[in-house]
Amino acid sequence: MGYSVVNIADVEGVGPGGAVKFLRRELGVEAFGVNWFELPPNAEGVEHDESDSQQEEVNVVISGGGVYRIDGEEVPVNAPMIFRFDAGTTRQPVAGPEGLTMIAVGARRGSYEPRGPF
């Protein structure tokens, strides 16, 4: 089959409150990781970096808001926003009163071969 589709509602959440839905395997993706995060109001996500995996990560905030703690700095978040993180950058999403929903995509830096002007 040349495509895959997943209904987010059908994927079981893991972690505190089931906030994370791992989608890479569900979709059969082999080139990058992709996860769905739904933080409830005022919840703190896990503080982490990707030093071990060496993954560059992009987080697309699709609804809600709060702050992102990035290397000790609090950066306000309001949908729609996109963040890019180097592997060694420490980050922690913290949802505001309306919660925070985002998609995280990651792969090892340099694994993509750009083509064309974009």
Biopython code that builds the backbone (N, CA, C, O; Angstrom):
import numpy as np
from Bio.PDB.StructureBuilder import StructureBuilder

atoms = [
    (1, "MET", "N", (0.851, -1.174, 0.000)),
    (1, "MET", "CA", (0.000, 0.000, 0.000)),
    (1, "MET", "C", (0.896, 1.237, 0.000)),
    (1, "MET", "O", (1.909, 1.266, 0.699)),
    (2, "GLY", "N", (0.540, 2.237, -0.763)),
    (2, "GLY", "CA", (1.339, 3.437, -0.919)),
    (2, "GLY", "C", (1.070, 4.533, 0.084)),
    (2, "GLY", "O", (1.635, 5.619, -0.047)),
    (3, "TYR", "N", (0.237, 4.302, 1.075)),
    (3, "TYR", "CA", (-0.029, 5.308, 2.095)),
    (3, "TYR", "C", (-0.497, 4.614, 3.362)),
    (3, "TYR", "O", (-0.820, 3.426, 3.358)),
    (4, "SER", "N", (-0.526, 5.383, 4.454)),
    (4, "SER", "CA", (-1.098, 4.885, 5.698)),
    (4, "SER", "C", (-1.865, 6.028, 6.342)),
    (4, "SER", "O", (-1.576, 7.200, 6.097)),
    (5, "VAL", "N", (-2.831, 5.684, 7.154)),
    (5, "VAL", "CA", (-3.644, 6.687, 7.828)),
    (5, "VAL", "C", (-3.963, 6.189, 9.237)),
    (5, "VAL", "O", (-4.210, 5.002, 9.452)),
    (6, "VAL", "N", (-3.952, 7.103, 10.171)),
    (6, "VAL", "CA", (-4.246, 6.762, 11.562)),
    (6, "VAL", "C", (-5.187, 7.817, 12.123)),
    (6, "VAL", "O", (-4.956, 9.016, 11.962)),
    (7, "ASN", "N", (-6.234, 7.373, 12.773)),
    (7, "ASN", "CA", (-7.104, 8.282, 13.514)),
    (7, "ASN", "C", (-6.489, 8.445, 14.899)),
    (7, "ASN", "O", (-6.373, 7.475, 15.648)),
    (8, "ILE", "N", (-6.102, 9.653, 15.235)),
    (8, "ILE", "CA", (-5.441, 9.914, 16.519)),
    (8, "ILE", "C", (-6.261, 9.374, 17.684)),
    (8, "ILE", "O", (-5.694, 8.881, 18.659)),
    (9, "ALA", "N", (-7.572, 9.457, 17.599)),
    (9, "ALA", "CA", (-8.442, 8.985, 18.677)),
    (9, "ALA", "C", (-8.312, 7.479, 18.902)),
    (9, "ALA", "O", (-8.636, 6.990, 19.984)),
    (10, "ASP", "N", (-7.841, 6.734, 17.894)),
    (10, "ASP", "CA", (-7.714, 5.284, 18.006)),
    (10, "ASP", "C", (-6.369, 4.832, 18.585)),
    (10, "ASP", "O", (-6.177, 3.642, 18.836)),
    (11, "VAL", "N", (-5.448, 5.758, 18.797)),
    (11, "VAL", "CA", (-4.122, 5.412, 19.293)),
    (11, "VAL", "C", (-4.092, 5.580, 20.807)),
    (11, "VAL", "O", (-4.478, 6.625, 21.332)),
    (12, "GLU", "N", (-3.634, 4.553, 21.500)),
    (12, "GLU", "CA", (-3.571, 4.600, 22.962)),
    (12, "GLU", "C", (-2.450, 5.531, 23.411)),
    (12, "GLU", "O", (-1.323, 5.441, 22.925)),
    (13, "GLY", "N", (-2.765, 6.410, 24.329)),
    (13, "GLY", "CA", (-1.782, 7.323, 24.889)),
    (13, "GLY", "C", (-0.951, 6.655, 25.965)),
    (13, "GLY", "O", (-1.419, 5.743, 26.647)),
    (14, "VAL", "N", (0.292, 7.112, 26.118)),
    (14, "VAL", "CA", (1.190, 6.591, 27.146)),
    (14, "VAL", "C", (1.726, 7.763, 27.961)),
    (14, "VAL", "O", (1.477, 8.924, 27.636)),
    (15, "GLY", "N", (2.453, 7.450, 29.007)),
    (15, "GLY", "CA", (3.013, 8.497, 29.851)),
    (15, "GLY", "C", (1.968, 9.056, 30.787)),
    (15, "GLY", "O", (0.837, 8.572, 30.825)),
    (16, "PRO", "N", (2.343, 10.084, 31.552)),
    (16, "PRO", "CA", (1.412, 10.677, 32.521)),
    (16, "PRO", "C", (0.117, 11.137, 31.854)),
    (16, "PRO", "O", (0.135, 11.989, 30.965)),
    (17, "GLY", "N", (-0.980, 10.580, 32.280)),
    (17, "GLY", "CA", (-2.290, 10.961, 31.752)),
    (17, "GLY", "C", (-2.521, 10.557, 30.310)),
    (17, "GLY", "O", (-3.470, 11.030, 29.684)),
    (18, "GLY", "N", (-1.665, 9.685, 29.764)),
    (18, "GLY", "CA", (-1.816, 9.276, 28.368)),
    (18, "GLY", "C", (-1.557, 10.410, 27.396)),
    (18, "GLY", "O", (-2.133, 10.439, 26.309)),
    (19, "ALA", "N", (-0.689, 11.351, 27.778)),
    (19, "ALA", "CA", (-0.473, 12.574, 27.007)),
    (19, "ALA", "C", (0.263, 12.363, 25.691)),
    (19, "ALA", "O", (0.187, 13.223, 24.814)),
    (20, "VAL", "N", (0.983, 11.234, 25.519)),
    (20, "VAL", "CA", (1.795, 11.027, 24.317)),
    (20, "VAL", "C", (1.235, 9.869, 23.492)),
    (20, "VAL", "O", (0.930, 8.798, 24.017)),
    (21, "LYS", "N", (1.109, 10.111, 22.201)),
    (21, "LYS", "CA", (0.703, 9.056, 21.266)),
    (21, "LYS", "C", (1.819, 8.888, 20.245)),
    (21, "LYS", "O", (2.075, 9.771, 19.426)),
    (22, "PHE", "N", (2.486, 7.717, 20.314)),
    (22, "PHE", "CA", (3.592, 7.429, 19.398)),
    (22, "PHE", "C", (3.002, 7.000, 18.052)),
    (22, "PHE", "O", (2.238, 6.037, 17.986)),
    (23, "LEU", "N", (3.352, 7.704, 16.995)),
    (23, "LEU", "CA", (2.719, 7.479, 15.694)),
    (23, "LEU", "C", (3.632, 6.844, 14.651)),
    (23, "LEU", "O", (3.132, 6.329, 13.651)),
    (24, "ARG", "N", (4.940, 6.858, 14.843)),
    (24, "ARG", "CA", (5.855, 6.350, 13.819)),
    (24, "ARG", "C", (5.509, 4.918, 13.433)),
    (24, "ARG", "O", (5.329, 4.621, 12.251)),
    (25, "ARG", "N", (5.417, 4.050, 14.394)),
    (25, "ARG", "CA", (5.111, 2.644, 14.095)),
    (25, "ARG", "C", (3.690, 2.486, 13.568)),
    (25, "ARG", "O", (3.442, 1.700, 12.653)),
    (26, "GLU", "N", (2.762, 3.237, 14.151)),
    (26, "GLU", "CA", (1.359, 3.163, 13.708)),
    (26, "GLU", "C", (1.238, 3.489, 12.222)),
    (26, "GLU", "O", (0.437, 2.893, 11.503)),
    (27, "LEU", "N", (2.057, 4.456, 11.774)),
    (27, "LEU", "CA", (2.018, 4.878, 10.375)),
    (27, "LEU", "C", (2.970, 4.085, 9.475)),
    (27, "LEU", "O", (2.838, 4.111, 8.251)),
    (28, "GLY", "N", (3.925, 3.386, 10.081)),
    (28, "GLY", "CA", (4.927, 2.671, 9.309)),
    (28, "GLY", "C", (6.031, 3.576, 8.796)),
    (28, "GLY", "O", (6.663, 3.264, 7.786)),
    (29, "VAL", "N", (6.279, 4.706, 9.479)),
    (29, "VAL", "CA", (7.310, 5.661, 9.077)),
    (29, "VAL", "C", (8.688, 5.096, 9.427)),
    (29, "VAL", "O", (8.889, 4.586, 10.529)),
    (30, "GLU", "N", (9.637, 5.186, 8.490)),
    (30, "GLU", "CA", (10.990, 4.702, 8.713)),
    (30, "GLU", "C", (12.044, 5.797, 8.634)),
    (30, "GLU", "O", (13.205, 5.547, 8.958)),
    (31, "ALA", "N", (11.673, 7.007, 8.212)),
    (31, "ALA", "CA", (12.654, 8.073, 7.981)),
    (31, "ALA", "C", (12.773, 9.055, 9.143)),
    (31, "ALA", "O", (13.774, 9.764, 9.238)),
    (32, "PHE", "N", (11.782, 9.114, 10.026)),
    (32, "PHE", "CA", (11.783, 10.075, 11.121)),
    (32, "PHE", "C", (10.790, 9.612, 12.180)),
    (32, "PHE", "O", (9.936, 8.766, 11.918)),
    (33, "GLY", "N", (10.911, 10.175, 13.377)),
    (33, "GLY", "CA", (9.948, 9.901, 14.430)),
    (33, "GLY", "C", (8.840, 10.938, 14.400)),
    (33, "GLY", "O", (9.068, 12.082, 14.006)),
    (34, "VAL", "N", (7.654, 10.551, 14.809)),
    (34, "VAL", "CA", (6.541, 11.493, 14.879)),
    (34, "VAL", "C", (5.620, 11.082, 16.030)),
    (34, "VAL", "O", (5.206, 9.928, 16.135)),
    (35, "ASN", "N", (5.310, 12.059, 16.889)),
    (35, "ASN", "CA", (4.467, 11.813, 18.060)),
    (35, "ASN", "C", (3.444, 12.934, 18.219)),
    (35, "ASN", "O", (3.661, 14.063, 17.778)),
    (36, "TRP", "N", (2.343, 12.603, 18.847)),
    (36, "TRP", "CA", (1.256, 13.531, 19.136)),
    (36, "TRP", "C", (1.220, 13.733, 20.645)),
    (36, "TRP", "O", (1.211, 12.760, 21.399)),
    (37, "PHE", "N", (1.199, 14.984, 21.091)),
    (37, "PHE", "CA", (1.159, 15.298, 22.518)),
    (37, "PHE", "C", (-0.092, 16.101, 22.841)),
    (37, "PHE", "O", (-0.394, 17.087, 22.168)),
    (38, "GLU", "N", (-0.812, 15.684, 23.861)),
    (38, "GLU", "CA", (-1.964, 16.434, 24.370)),
    (38, "GLU", "C", (-1.761, 16.626, 25.870)),
    (38, "GLU", "O", (-2.088, 15.751, 26.672)),
    (39, "LEU", "N", (-1.220, 17.776, 26.232)),
    (39, "LEU", "CA", (-1.036, 18.078, 27.649)),
    (39, "LEU", "C", (-2.303, 18.719, 28.190)),
    (39, "LEU", "O", (-2.794, 19.693, 27.619)),
    (40, "PRO", "N", (-2.838, 18.190, 29.279)),
    (40, "PRO", "CA", (-4.022, 18.803, 29.875)),
    (40, "PRO", "C", (-3.684, 20.172, 30.465)),
    (40, "PRO", "O", (-2.510, 20.515, 30.603)),
    (41, "PRO", "N", (-4.700, 20.946, 30.808)),
    (41, "PRO", "CA", (-4.464, 22.277, 31.377)),
    (41, "PRO", "C", (-3.464, 22.252, 32.531)),
    (41, "PRO", "O", (-3.564, 21.442, 33.453)),
    (42, "ASN", "N", (-2.494, 23.170, 32.446)),
    (42, "ASN", "CA", (-1.490, 23.399, 33.489)),
    (42, "ASN", "C", (-0.557, 22.216, 33.757)),
    (42, "ASN", "O", (0.119, 22.186, 34.786)),
    (43, "ALA", "N", (-0.513, 21.248, 32.848)),
    (43, "ALA", "CA", (0.371, 20.088, 33.012)),
    (43, "ALA", "C", (1.760, 20.397, 32.475)),
    (43, "ALA", "O", (1.919, 21.175, 31.534)),
    (44, "GLU", "N", (2.764, 19.774, 33.087)),
    (44, "GLU", "CA", (4.143, 19.904, 32.633)),
    (44, "GLU", "C", (4.534, 18.655, 31.856)),
    (44, "GLU", "O", (4.327, 17.535, 32.322)),
    (45, "GLY", "N", (5.099, 18.851, 30.675)),
    (45, "GLY", "CA", (5.662, 17.742, 29.922)),
    (45, "GLY", "C", (7.000, 17.353, 30.525)),
    (45, "GLY", "O", (7.449, 17.959, 31.498)),
    (46, "VAL", "N", (7.625, 16.360, 29.959)),
    (46, "VAL", "CA", (8.912, 15.866, 30.451)),
    (46, "VAL", "C", (10.036, 16.775, 29.972)),
    (46, "VAL", "O", (10.127, 17.090, 28.785)),
    (47, "GLU", "N", (10.890, 17.193, 30.903)),
    (47, "GLU", "CA", (12.087, 17.938, 30.538)),
    (47, "GLU", "C", (13.079, 16.936, 29.941)),
    (47, "GLU", "O", (13.361, 15.899, 30.541)),
    (48, "HIS", "N", (13.601, 17.254, 28.761)),
    (48, "HIS", "CA", (14.512, 16.323, 28.100)),
    (48, "HIS", "C", (15.326, 17.021, 27.017)),
    (48, "HIS", "O", (15.065, 18.169, 26.657)),
    (49, "ASP", "N", (16.311, 16.301, 26.514)),
    (49, "ASP", "CA", (16.998, 16.676, 25.285)),
    (49, "ASP", "C", (17.117, 15.398, 24.461)),
    (49, "ASP", "O", (16.671, 14.336, 24.897)),
    (50, "GLU", "N", (17.701, 15.490, 23.302)),
    (50, "GLU", "CA", (17.858, 14.326, 22.433)),
    (50, "GLU", "C", (19.333, 14.026, 22.192)),
    (50, "GLU", "O", (19.706, 13.534, 21.127)),
    (51, "SER", "N", (20.174, 14.326, 23.190)),
    (51, "SER", "CA", (21.614, 14.084, 23.060)),
    (51, "SER", "C", (21.924, 12.624, 22.733)),
    (51, "SER", "O", (22.797, 12.344, 21.912)),
    (52, "ASP", "N", (21.214, 11.699, 23.369)),
    (52, "ASP", "CA", (21.477, 10.277, 23.127)),
    (52, "ASP", "C", (21.102, 9.858, 21.710)),
    (52, "ASP", "O", (21.852, 9.127, 21.063)),
    (53, "SER", "N", (19.953, 10.311, 21.225)),
    (53, "SER", "CA", (19.484, 9.915, 19.888)),
    (53, "SER", "C", (20.078, 10.777, 18.779)),
    (53, "SER", "O", (20.079, 10.381, 17.613)),
    (54, "GLN", "N", (20.588, 11.970, 19.148)),
    (54, "GLN", "CA", (21.117, 12.950, 18.191)),
    (54, "GLN", "C", (20.059, 13.431, 17.197)),
    (54, "GLN", "O", (20.378, 13.810, 16.070)),
    (55, "GLN", "N", (18.802, 13.409, 17.630)),
    (55, "GLN", "CA", (17.728, 13.870, 16.761)),
    (55, "GLN", "C", (17.507, 15.373, 16.871)),
    (55, "GLN", "O", (17.406, 15.927, 17.966)),
    (56, "GLU", "N", (17.436, 16.008, 15.730)),
    (56, "GLU", "CA", (16.932, 17.376, 15.651)),
    (56, "GLU", "C", (15.417, 17.225, 15.704)),
    (56, "GLU", "O", (14.866, 16.279, 15.141)),
    (57, "GLU", "N", (14.746, 18.147, 16.373)),
    (57, "GLU", "CA", (13.305, 17.976, 16.569)),
    (57, "GLU", "C", (12.569, 19.252, 16.205)),
    (57, "GLU", "O", (13.038, 20.361, 16.463)),
    (58, "VAL", "N", (11.397, 19.070, 15.595)),
    (58, "VAL", "CA", (10.494, 20.171, 15.300)),
    (58, "VAL", "C", (9.189, 19.887, 16.022)),
    (58, "VAL", "O", (8.633, 18.796, 15.905)),
    (59, "ASN", "N", (8.701, 20.868, 16.770)),
    (59, "ASN", "CA", (7.422, 20.753, 17.472)),
    (59, "ASN", "C", (6.458, 21.755, 16.884)),
    (59, "ASN", "O", (6.742, 22.952, 16.846)),
    (60, "VAL", "N", (5.308, 21.265, 16.419)),
    (60, "VAL", "CA", (4.278, 22.107, 15.825)),
    (60, "VAL", "C", (3.133, 22.209, 16.828)),
    (60, "VAL", "O", (2.424, 21.234, 17.074)),
    (61, "VAL", "N", (2.962, 23.384, 17.398)),
    (61, "VAL", "CA", (1.886, 23.616, 18.365)),
    (61, "VAL", "C", (0.616, 23.893, 17.571)),
    (61, "VAL", "O", (0.539, 24.876, 16.833)),
    (62, "ILE", "N", (-0.386, 23.016, 17.727)),
    (62, "ILE", "CA", (-1.589, 23.145, 16.904)),
    (62, "ILE", "C", (-2.796, 23.678, 17.660)),
    (62, "ILE", "O", (-3.748, 24.163, 17.049)),
    (63, "SER", "N", (-2.761, 23.592, 18.986)),
    (63, "SER", "CA", (-3.841, 24.226, 19.757)),
    (63, "SER", "C", (-3.362, 24.485, 21.179)),
    (63, "SER", "O", (-2.451, 23.829, 21.683)),
    (64, "GLY", "N", (-4.002, 25.455, 21.804)),
    (64, "GLY", "CA", (-3.681, 25.794, 23.180)),
    (64, "GLY", "C", (-2.467, 26.686, 23.292)),
    (64, "GLY", "O", (-2.086, 27.381, 22.350)),
    (65, "GLY", "N", (-1.866, 26.648, 24.473)),
    (65, "GLY", "CA", (-0.715, 27.491, 24.730)),
    (65, "GLY", "C", (-0.112, 27.184, 26.081)),
    (65, "GLY", "O", (-0.466, 26.202, 26.733)),
    (66, "GLY", "N", (0.805, 28.040, 26.488)),
    (66, "GLY", "CA", (1.521, 27.886, 27.747)),
    (66, "GLY", "C", (2.902, 28.472, 27.602)),
    (66, "GLY", "O", (3.064, 29.574, 27.078)),
    (67, "VAL", "N", (3.906, 27.739, 28.065)),
    (67, "VAL", "CA", (5.298, 28.156, 27.898)),
    (67, "VAL", "C", (6.121, 26.931, 27.512)),
    (67, "VAL", "O", (5.736, 25.790, 27.767)),
    (68, "TYR", "N", (7.260, 27.203, 26.894)),
    (68, "TYR", "CA", (8.253, 26.174, 26.631)),
    (68, "TYR", "C", (9.486, 26.579, 27.420)),
    (68, "TYR", "O", (10.024, 27.669, 27.221)),
    (69, "ARG", "N", (9.937, 25.707, 28.316)),
    (69, "ARG", "CA", (11.178, 25.957, 29.052)),
    (69, "ARG", "C", (12.325, 25.424, 28.189)),
    (69, "ARG", "O", (12.462, 24.218, 27.985)),
    (70, "ILE", "N", (13.138, 26.348, 27.690)),
    (70, "ILE", "CA", (14.214, 25.993, 26.765)),
    (70, "ILE", "C", (15.532, 26.445, 27.375)),
    (70, "ILE", "O", (15.799, 27.641, 27.488)),
    (71, "ASP", "N", (16.352, 25.479, 27.765)),
    (71, "ASP", "CA", (17.643, 25.767, 28.401)),
    (71, "ASP", "C", (17.499, 26.811, 29.506)),
    (71, "ASP", "O", (18.301, 27.739, 29.601)),
    (72, "GLY", "N", (16.462, 26.648, 30.344)),
    (72, "GLY", "CA", (16.259, 27.532, 31.482)),
    (72, "GLY", "C", (15.463, 28.792, 31.196)),
    (72, "GLY", "O", (15.105, 29.512, 32.129)),
    (73, "GLU", "N", (15.176, 29.079, 29.936)),
    (73, "GLU", "CA", (14.396, 30.265, 29.568)),
    (73, "GLU", "C", (12.943, 29.864, 29.302)),
    (73, "GLU", "O", (12.689, 28.840, 28.668)),
    (74, "GLU", "N", (11.993, 30.667, 29.783)),
    (74, "GLU", "CA", (10.584, 30.396, 29.508)),
    (74, "GLU", "C", (10.141, 31.207, 28.300)),
    (74, "GLU", "O", (10.173, 32.437, 28.313)),
    (75, "VAL", "N", (9.726, 30.496, 27.252)),
    (75, "VAL", "CA", (9.291, 31.113, 26.005)),
    (75, "VAL", "C", (7.775, 30.927, 25.887)),
    (75, "VAL", "O", (7.303, 29.791, 25.888)),
    (76, "PRO", "N", (7.004, 32.012, 25.783)),
    (76, "PRO", "CA", (5.553, 31.888, 25.642)),
    (76, "PRO", "C", (5.176, 31.092, 24.389)),
    (76, "PRO", "O", (5.818, 31.209, 23.346)),
    (77, "VAL", "N", (4.129, 30.289, 24.513)),
    (77, "VAL", "CA", (3.637, 29.452, 23.415)),
    (77, "VAL", "C", (2.161, 29.750, 23.195)),
    (77, "VAL", "O", (1.373, 29.753, 24.141)),
    (78, "ASN", "N", (1.794, 29.997, 21.956)),
    (78, "ASN", "CA", (0.398, 30.124, 21.553)),
    (78, "ASN", "C", (0.262, 29.542, 20.161)),
    (78, "ASN", "O", (1.035, 29.885, 19.267)),
    (79, "ALA", "N", (-0.715, 28.663, 19.966)),
    (79, "ALA", "CA", (-0.938, 28.076, 18.640)),
    (79, "ALA", "C", (-1.390, 29.162, 17.672)),
    (79, "ALA", "O", (-2.122, 30.070, 18.065)),
    (80, "PRO", "N", (-0.974, 29.086, 16.440)),
    (80, "PRO", "CA", (-0.043, 28.129, 15.846)),
    (80, "PRO", "C", (1.393, 28.632, 15.911)),
    (80, "PRO", "O", (1.679, 29.776, 15.557)),
    (81, "MET", "N", (2.286, 27.772, 16.365)),
    (81, "MET", "CA", (3.718, 28.088, 16.426)),
    (81, "MET", "C", (4.507, 26.830, 16.095)),
    (81, "MET", "O", (4.013, 25.711, 16.238)),
    (82, "ILE", "N", (5.756, 27.035, 15.645)),
    (82, "ILE", "CA", (6.654, 25.924, 15.358)),
    (82, "ILE", "C", (7.999, 26.207, 16.028)),
    (82, "ILE", "O", (8.547, 27.304, 15.917)),
    (83, "PHE", "N", (8.520, 25.190, 16.727)),
    (83, "PHE", "CA", (9.835, 25.268, 17.366)),
    (83, "PHE", "C", (10.751, 24.232, 16.717)),
    (83, "PHE", "O", (10.305, 23.147, 16.344)),
    (84, "ARG", "N", (12.039, 24.575, 16.583)),
    (84, "ARG", "CA", (13.058, 23.620, 16.161)),
    (84, "ARG", "C", (14.110, 23.557, 17.255)),
    (84, "ARG", "O", (14.536, 24.583, 17.784)),
    (85, "PHE", "N", (14.526, 22.335, 17.589)),
    (85, "PHE", "CA", (15.501, 22.149, 18.654)),
    (85, "PHE", "C", (16.697, 21.336, 18.171)),
    (85, "PHE", "O", (16.543, 20.306, 17.516)),
    (86, "ASP", "N", (17.900, 21.822, 18.510)),
    (86, "ASP", "CA", (19.094, 21.001, 18.348)),
    (86, "ASP", "C", (18.997, 19.842, 19.330)),
    (86, "ASP", "O", (18.296, 19.933, 20.338)),
    (87, "ALA", "N", (19.695, 18.765, 19.039)),
    (87, "ALA", "CA", (19.640, 17.571, 19.887)),
    (87, "ALA", "C", (20.002, 17.860, 21.344)),
    (87, "ALA", "O", (19.370, 17.313, 22.248)),
    (88, "GLY", "N", (20.993, 18.697, 21.591)),
    (88, "GLY", "CA", (21.460, 18.960, 22.948)),
    (88, "GLY", "C", (20.694, 20.009, 23.711)),
    (88, "GLY", "O", (21.028, 20.293, 24.862)),
    (89, "THR", "N", (19.678, 20.594, 23.110)),
    (89, "THR", "CA", (18.896, 21.644, 23.765)),
    (89, "THR", "C", (17.883, 21.027, 24.720)),
    (89, "THR", "O", (17.078, 20.186, 24.317)),
    (90, "THR", "N", (17.919, 21.440, 25.980)),
    (90, "THR", "CA", (16.956, 20.963, 26.970)),
    (90, "THR", "C", (15.650, 21.722, 26.804)),
    (90, "THR", "O", (15.638, 22.948, 26.697)),
    (91, "ARG", "N", (14.546, 20.975, 26.785)),
    (91, "ARG", "CA", (13.233, 21.610, 26.620)),
    (91, "ARG", "C", (12.172, 20.883, 27.423)),
    (91, "ARG", "O", (12.280, 19.693, 27.721)),
    (92, "GLN", "N", (11.125, 21.659, 27.768)),
    (92, "GLN", "CA", (10.008, 21.123, 28.533)),
    (92, "GLN", "C", (8.771, 21.951, 28.208)),
    (92, "GLN", "O", (8.730, 23.143, 28.512)),
    (93, "PRO", "N", (7.762, 21.333, 27.595)),
    (93, "PRO", "CA", (6.514, 22.063, 27.371)),
    (93, "PRO", "C", (5.698, 22.116, 28.664)),
    (93, "PRO", "O", (5.640, 21.145, 29.419)),
    (94, "VAL", "N", (5.077, 23.258, 28.900)),
    (94, "VAL", "CA", (4.197, 23.432, 30.059)),
    (94, "VAL", "C", (2.900, 24.039, 29.545)),
    (94, "VAL", "O", (2.899, 25.149, 29.014)),
    (95, "ALA", "N", (1.804, 23.320, 29.700)),
    (95, "ALA", "CA", (0.520, 23.780, 29.190)),
    (95, "ALA", "C", (-0.048, 24.905, 30.038)),
    (95, "ALA", "O", (0.153, 24.952, 31.251)),
    (96, "GLY", "N", (-0.750, 25.796, 29.389)),
    (96, "GLY", "CA", (-1.490, 26.843, 30.070)),
    (96, "GLY", "C", (-2.869, 26.340, 30.472)),
    (96, "GLY", "O", (-3.120, 25.136, 30.421)),
    (97, "PRO", "N", (-3.766, 27.235, 30.868)),
    (97, "PRO", "CA", (-5.090, 26.831, 31.351)),
    (97, "PRO", "C", (-5.962, 26.139, 30.306)),
    (97, "PRO", "O", (-6.911, 25.443, 30.666)),
    (98, "GLU", "N", (-5.656, 26.319, 29.004)),
    (98, "GLU", "CA", (-6.459, 25.675, 27.957)),
    (98, "GLU", "C", (-5.823, 24.381, 27.448)),
    (98, "GLU", "O", (-6.355, 23.755, 26.531)),
    (99, "GLY", "N", (-4.687, 23.970, 28.032)),
    (99, "GLY", "CA", (-3.989, 22.778, 27.564)),
    (99, "GLY", "C", (-3.071, 23.110, 26.396)),
    (99, "GLY", "O", (-2.982, 24.263, 25.974)),
    (100, "LEU", "N", (-2.391, 22.099, 25.877)),
    (100, "LEU", "CA", (-1.435, 22.282, 24.791)),
    (100, "LEU", "C", (-1.386, 21.012, 23.953)),
    (100, "LEU", "O", (-1.098, 19.932, 24.467)),
    (101, "THR", "N", (-1.665, 21.144, 22.676)),
    (101, "THR", "CA", (-1.579, 20.015, 21.752)),
    (101, "THR", "C", (-0.532, 20.323, 20.704)),
    (101, "THR", "O", (-0.537, 21.400, 20.107)),
    (102, "MET", "N", (0.378, 19.365, 20.476)),
    (102, "MET", "CA", (1.429, 19.577, 19.483)),
    (102, "MET", "C", (1.841, 18.261, 18.851)),
    (102, "MET", "O", (1.588, 17.179, 19.382)),
    (103, "ILE", "N", (2.485, 18.390, 17.700)),
    (103, "ILE", "CA", (3.066, 17.264, 16.982)),
    (103, "ILE", "C", (4.576, 17.446, 17.022)),
    (103, "ILE", "O", (5.080, 18.534, 16.740)),
    (104, "ALA", "N", (5.302, 16.383, 17.371)),
    (104, "ALA", "CA", (6.767, 16.417, 17.384)),
    (104, "ALA", "C", (7.288, 15.502, 16.287)),
    (104, "ALA", "O", (6.865, 14.353, 16.159)),
    (105, "VAL", "N", (8.217, 16.035, 15.496)),
    (105, "VAL", "CA", (8.849, 15.276, 14.422)),
    (105, "VAL", "C", (10.352, 15.346, 14.632)),
    (105, "VAL", "O", (10.889, 16.429, 14.863)),
    (106, "GLY", "N", (11.041, 14.213, 14.558)),
    (106, "GLY", "CA", (12.476, 14.223, 14.785)),
    (106, "GLY", "C", (13.221, 13.243, 13.909)),
    (106, "GLY", "O", (12.695, 12.193, 13.538)),
    (107, "ALA", "N", (14.462, 13.598, 13.579)),
    (107, "ALA", "CA", (15.364, 12.732, 12.834)),
    (107, "ALA", "C", (16.786, 13.211, 13.107)),
    (107, "ALA", "O", (16.989, 14.334, 13.567)),
    (108, "ARG", "N", (17.763, 12.362, 12.825)),
    (108, "ARG", "CA", (19.155, 12.773, 12.996)),
    (108, "ARG", "C", (19.478, 13.908, 12.050)),
    (108, "ARG", "O", (19.151, 13.855, 10.864)),
    (109, "ARG", "N", (20.117, 14.928, 12.574)),
    (109, "ARG", "CA", (20.508, 16.085, 11.769)),
    (109, "ARG", "C", (21.387, 15.623, 10.611)),
    (109, "ARG", "O", (22.309, 14.831, 10.804)),
    (110, "GLY", "N", (21.101, 16.118, 9.413)),
    (110, "GLY", "CA", (21.857, 15.761, 8.223)),
    (110, "GLY", "C", (21.317, 14.551, 7.491)),
    (110, "GLY", "O", (21.836, 14.201, 6.431)),
    (111, "SER", "N", (20.276, 13.890, 8.027)),
    (111, "SER", "CA", (19.740, 12.700, 7.352)),
    (111, "SER", "C", (18.874, 13.054, 6.147)),
    (111, "SER", "O", (18.633, 12.208, 5.286)),
    (112, "TYR", "N", (18.412, 14.282, 6.082)),
    (112, "TYR", "CA", (17.602, 14.739, 4.950)),
    (112, "TYR", "C", (18.515, 15.308, 3.868)),
    (112, "TYR", "O", (19.439, 16.065, 4.167)),
    (113, "GLU", "N", (18.263, 14.952, 2.640)),
    (113, "GLU", "CA", (19.036, 15.489, 1.518)),
    (113, "GLU", "C", (18.182, 16.506, 0.780)),
    (113, "GLU", "O", (17.307, 16.125, 0.003)),
    (114, "PRO", "N", (18.424, 17.813, 1.010)),
    (114, "PRO", "CA", (17.623, 18.839, 0.361)),
    (114, "PRO", "C", (17.747, 18.768, -1.159)),
    (114, "PRO", "O", (18.806, 18.454, -1.702)),
    (115, "ARG", "N", (16.642, 19.065, -1.822)),
    (115, "ARG", "CA", (16.650, 19.152, -3.281)),
    (115, "ARG", "C", (15.765, 20.295, -3.692)),
    (115, "ARG", "O", (14.759, 20.574, -3.040)),
    (116, "GLY", "N", (16.122, 20.945, -4.746)),
    (116, "GLY", "CA", (15.358, 22.095, -5.215)),
    (116, "GLY", "C", (15.586, 23.312, -4.331)),
    (116, "GLY", "O", (16.377, 23.263, -3.389)),
    (117, "PRO", "N", (14.897, 24.394, -4.634)),
    (117, "PRO", "CA", (15.100, 25.646, -3.913)),
    (117, "PRO", "C", (14.466, 25.684, -2.528)),
    (117, "PRO", "O", (14.686, 26.640, -1.784)),
    (118, "PHE", "N", (13.692, 24.675, -2.165)),
    (118, "PHE", "CA", (12.987, 24.718, -0.886)),
    (118, "PHE", "C", (13.659, 23.805, 0.098)),
    (118, "PHE", "O", (13.217, 23.696, 1.242)),
]
sb = StructureBuilder()
sb.init_structure("model")
sb.init_model(0)
sb.init_chain("A")
sb.init_seg("    ")
for serial, (resi, resn, name, xyz) in enumerate(atoms, 1):
    if name == "N":
        sb.init_residue(resn, " ", resi, " ")
    sb.init_atom(name, np.array(xyz, "f"), 0.0, 1.0, " ", f" {name:<3s}", serial, name[0])
structure = sb.get_structure()
